[in-house]
Amino acid sequence: MKIYNGNIGHGIHIKKLLDISQEYKADNTINHMRKFVKKTLKEIFSVDISKKYTSFLSNHNEVVIKKILNDNDDDKRKKFKKLFSLTFIDCIKKFLGENILEEFDGFPIFDEVKFKLNEDAEYFDKIKESLINFEDIIKNLKPRKTKTKKEKSE
């Protein structure tokens, strides 16, 4: 982290977010996805971490976020507060090259990434179109109709 000049601590006190739990990643229901696009980065990363991290508490990310949001340095605290209040859709917009914010300094944008990959231009056009329309795509998805107990038993 540039803001800490590489001094992010060690071991269980490291100021680094870890991978989140697979259960949270796997929830791909329409309703979850609709809520997810509006969630802040703080909400997204404050869930339990992956079980592969056996030396860390399950709420490690939440603790780290609270710690850096309560930093004694006013500038750091303000930057992180602004960063963690961004929503997932804000991040997509930044990735597309919109919303140029200093909190995203070093964050790659779509046009930079696509040149590093060796893919067909048409493929990238479809991806970019999907990203641009991501929120509308999620809004327009129709949830599956779940069967009632009576329908399941028939």
C-alpha positions in Angstrom: 0.0 0.0 0.0 1.5 3.3 -1.1 -0.3 5.2 1.6 1.6 3.3 4.3 4.9 3.3 2.4 5.0 -0.5 2.5 4.7 -0.5 6.3 1.5 -2.5 6.6 2.5 -4.7 9.6 3.1 -8.5 9.8 1.3 -11.6 10.8 -2.2 -11.3 12.2 -1.7 -7.5 12.5 -1.1 -7.0 8.7 -3.1 -4.3 7.1 -4.0 -6.4 4.1 -7.4 -7.7 3.0 -7.5 -11.4 2.5 -9.7 -13.5 0.1 -13.3 -13.6 1.2 -15.2 -16.8 2.0 -16.2 -19.1 -0.9 -19.7 -19.3 0.4 -20.1 -15.6 -0.1 -18.6 -15.7 -3.6 -20.8 -18.6 -4.6 -24.1 -16.8 -3.9 -25.1 -15.9 -7.4 -28.8 -15.6 -7.0 -30.4 -12.7 -8.9 -31.5 -11.0 -5.6 -28.0 -11.3 -4.2 -26.5 -9.9 -7.4 -29.0 -7.0 -7.4 -28.0 -6.1 -3.8 -24.3 -6.7 -4.5 -24.0 -4.0 -7.2 -25.1 -1.4 -4.6 -22.9 -2.7 -1.8 -20.0 -0.6 -0.7 -16.5 -2.0 -0.8 -16.6 -1.9 3.0 -19.7 -4.2 3.0 -18.2 -6.5 0.4 -14.9 -7.0 2.1 -16.2 -7.1 5.7 -17.5 -10.7 5.3 -15.7 -13.7 6.7 -12.4 -14.6 5.0 -11.6 -17.8 3.3 -11.1 -20.9 5.5 -7.7 -21.4 3.9 -6.4 -18.7 6.3 -6.1 -20.7 9.4 -3.8 -18.2 11.3 -6.3 -15.4 11.0 -9.6 -14.7 12.6 -12.6 -15.2 10.3 -13.4 -11.4 10.6 -9.9 -10.3 9.8 -10.9 -8.1 6.9 -13.6 -6.4 9.0 -11.0 -5.7 11.7 -8.5 -4.3 9.2 -11.1 -2.0 7.6 -12.2 -0.7 11.1 -8.5 -0.1 12.0 -7.7 1.8 8.9 -10.9 3.8 9.0 -10.0 4.9 12.5 -6.3 5.7 11.7 -4.8 8.5 13.6 -3.7 10.2 10.4 -6.6 12.3 9.2 -5.5 12.2 5.5 -5.3 8.4 5.5 -8.6 8.1 7.3 -10.4 10.4 4.8 -8.9 8.6 1.8 -9.9 5.1 3.1 -13.4 6.4 4.1 -13.9 7.6 0.6 -12.5 4.4 -0.9 -14.6 2.0 1.2 -17.8 4.0 0.6 -17.6 3.3 -3.1 -20.0 0.8 -4.5 -19.3 -2.2 -6.7 -20.9 -0.3 -9.6 -18.6 2.6 -9.0 -15.7 0.2 -9.4 -17.0 -1.0 -12.7 -17.4 2.6 -13.9 -13.8 3.3 -12.9 -12.6 0.1 -14.7 -14.4 1.5 -17.8 -12.4 4.7 -17.5 -15.1 6.8 -15.9 -15.0 8.3 -12.3 -11.3 9.1 -12.2 -10.6 9.3 -8.5 -7.3 9.5 -6.7 -8.4 6.7 -4.4 -8.1 4.4 -7.5 -4.5 5.4 -8.3 -2.9 2.4 -9.8 -6.3 0.6 -10.4 -6.2 -0.8 -14.0 -8.7 0.3 -16.6 -10.3 -1.8 -19.2 -8.5 -0.2 -22.2 -5.1 -0.9 -20.5 -5.9 -4.5 -19.6 -7.3 -5.5 -23.1 -4.0 -4.6 -24.8 -2.2 -7.0 -22.4 -4.4 -9.9 -23.5 -4.3 -11.5 -26.8 -7.9 -11.7 -27.8 -10.2 -10.7 -30.6 -11.4 -7.1 -30.7 -15.0 -8.3 -31.0 -14.6 -10.3 -27.8 -13.5 -7.1 -25.9 -16.3 -5.1 -27.5 -18.9 -7.6 -26.1 -17.2 -7.5 -22.6 -17.1 -3.7 -22.6 -20.8 -3.5 -23.7 -21.7 -6.0 -20.9 -19.8 -3.9 -18.3 -21.4 -0.7 -19.5 -24.9 -2.2 -19.2 -24.1 -4.4 -16.2 -26.5 -2.7 -13.8 -29.4 -2.9 -16.3 -28.6 -6.5 -17.2 -28.8 -7.4 -13.5 -32.0 -5.4 -13.0 -33.7 -7.1 -16.0 -32.8 -10.7 -15.0 -35.8 -12.8 -14.0 -35.4 -15.0 -11.0 -36.2 -18.7 -11.3 -39.5 -19.7 -10.0 -38.9 -22.0 -7.0 -41.2 -24.9 -6.6 -43.4 -25.1 -3.6 -43.4 -28.2 -1.4 -46.6 -29.4 -3.0 -45.1 -29.1 -6.5 -42.0 -30.9 -5.5 -43.9 -33.9 -4.1 -46.0 -34.3 -7.3 
